[in-house]
Amino acid sequence: MSLLTHLLHLTVFLVFITASPPSTAAADSPTVYEALQSYGFPVGLLPVGVTKYKVDKATGKFSVHLNEACSFSIHGYDLKYKTTITGTISENKIKDLKGIQVKVLLFWVNIIEVTKDGNQLELSVGIASADFAVDNFYESPQCGCGFDCVNRHRGERSGGELSFKKLLVPLFQAWRALSGFHPGLGLGLGLDRLVLF
């Protein structure tokens, strides 16, 4: 072989062994669900279908992107997730939350804060909040059917109960105070009996 051929082979070999390997940063990055857990939260706060996320570790500001808007019912309560969810996360606390709503009575209200205290999650809509066992959020819900996709396809309803009573009563009382609504006005909506359940 000629000297030129040897130099060519040597050059190719050196380029091959010194070339940096393909970046594995994406493979090494935690999933959004693992990131939630690193802040003390269960994975079930977010549905299946997150396409990307970003967390600024210095400030805690985050954004989560779903492949599509997502809605489902959990134990009779309707939830909506927009395609982009933002907020600020720290150990056991998510604040300034935007992009998640719960239907209360006839209205969609924003869940603006989530706090974990021991085995309880407190979800706040601002003027009211409700506590739930962390156990209710160990799995990520699926768009369209929540935590009960198997039974929903069979036409069955799941057992268990998440109570929004702590959320509904203060919200209704605030609405009643602000609107001047008084029981017995004959609206026929049964709202005057809401505070009694």
N, C-alpha and C positions, 0 to 999 in steps of 0.2 A: 504494500500500500504506500501511497505517496504521503509525503509530509502534510500536504494540503488536506487529504482525506482524514488523517489522524487529528489534525487541528479542528476540523469540522465536527468530528465525533466528540472530541473533548469539549468543544464549545456547547454542543447540544446537551451533553451530559451535565455540564456545570450549570447551564440554564435550568435544566430539569430539576436538579437536586437543590438549587438555591431559590427556586421560585417559591413564593409563599403559598401555602396550601389554601384551598378555598376557605372563605370565612365561615366559621361555624357559629357566629354570634347569635344568629336567629335560632339555631337549634339549641344553644345553651341558655337562651333567655327563658325565664319562666313564663308559663301561660298566664293569661289574665286571672284564671281561677287560682293558680298558685300564688300570684301576686296578692289577691284578696286574702288568702290564708296567711300570708306573711304579715299582714296588718291585723290579724286576729279575727277575720270574718269568714263565715262559711261560703262555699262556692255557689250556693243556691240563691245568692242575691242577684246573680246575673243569669240570664237564660242561655241555653245552648245557641250558638250562632255568632259568637264574637269573631270578627275578622281581623281586627287589630286593636291595639291599645297603646297608650303612652302614659308614663308616670314620671313626673319631675321629682326625683328623690329629695331634692333640696326643699321644695315648697309643698310637695304632696299633691299638686294640681295634676289631674288626670283627665284623659278622654278615652272612651271606649266606643268602638264602632261595631254595630251589628250589620249583618248582610241585608237585613230588611227591618222595617218597623215590626214590632212584635207585640202581640196581645194574647192574653189567656186569662182564664179564671182559676183562682185557687180557693177552694172551699166556698164558692159562691161569690167571691169578690173579684171584680174585673181589674186587671192591671194592664197598663200600656207602657211599652218601652220604645222610645224614639230611636232612630238609626244612630244618633250620637248622644252619649251620656257623658256629662262632665261633672266635676266637683273637686273637692280637696279631701284627701284621705290621710289619716294618721292612725296610730295604734288605737284600735277599737272605736274609731269615729270617722264618719263621712259627713262632710258639711258642704254647703253651697251646691247641693245636688240639683242637677237639671236633667230632664229627659225621662223621668219615671213618674207615672201618674197612677192613682187609684180612684175608682169611681165610688163616691160616697153619696148616697141617695141618688139624685139626678145629675150630680155634678162631677166632673173630673178635677181632682186636686193634685197638685204636685207634692211628691214626697221630697222634702228638702234636706232631711238629715236622718242618718242612721247611726245609732250608738249601741255598742255591745257592752253589757255589764254582766259579767259572769256567764250564765247560761241563757241570758235574755237579750233579745234585740229590741230596741225601741225605735220605731219608725215614726217620724214627725212630719206633719203637714203644715207646721207653723203654729196654728192656734190650738192644735190637739196632737196627741201622740197615742200610740198603742204599743204594748209589749207582746212579744211572741217568743216562744222557746226556740233556741238556736236549732234544736232537732228538726224543726220544720224546714230548714234550709240546707241540709247536708247534700242534697242533689240539686243540680241545675235544672230548672223547668224548661220545657220545650215550647216554642211558639205554637199557639193554637190550642194546646191541651194542658199546659202547665206541668204538674207533677203526676197527672193521672192519665197518661196517654193510652195505656193498655186498657183500663176500664172504660175510658171514653169510647174507644173503638168498639167495645162490646155493648155499649149502651148502659153501663153500670155507673153508679156514683160511688166515690170513695168515702170512707168513713173519716172521722177526725173533724175537728172544728177549729178554725182560726177565728177568734172573736174580735170584731171591730167595735164592740160596744163602747170601749173606752175612747175610741176615736169618734164614733157617731154621735154619742150623747153630747160631748162638749161642742162639737161642730154644729149640731142642730141647735143647741142652746145659744151659741154665738149668732147663728143665722137668725134665730127667733128674736134675739135682743136687737140686732141691727135692723131687721126688717119691720119690727113692730108687730110681728105675727103673734096672735094670742090663740090658745086652744079654744075650740068651740065656734070658730068663725064659719064653719060649714063648708070648708074647702073640699071636703070629701076625699082628702088624700091620706087620712089616717096619721098625719104627721104629729098631731097632738098626742098620740099614744106612744110615740117613739121613745120618749124618756121613761116609759114605764116598763120596758122589757128587760 
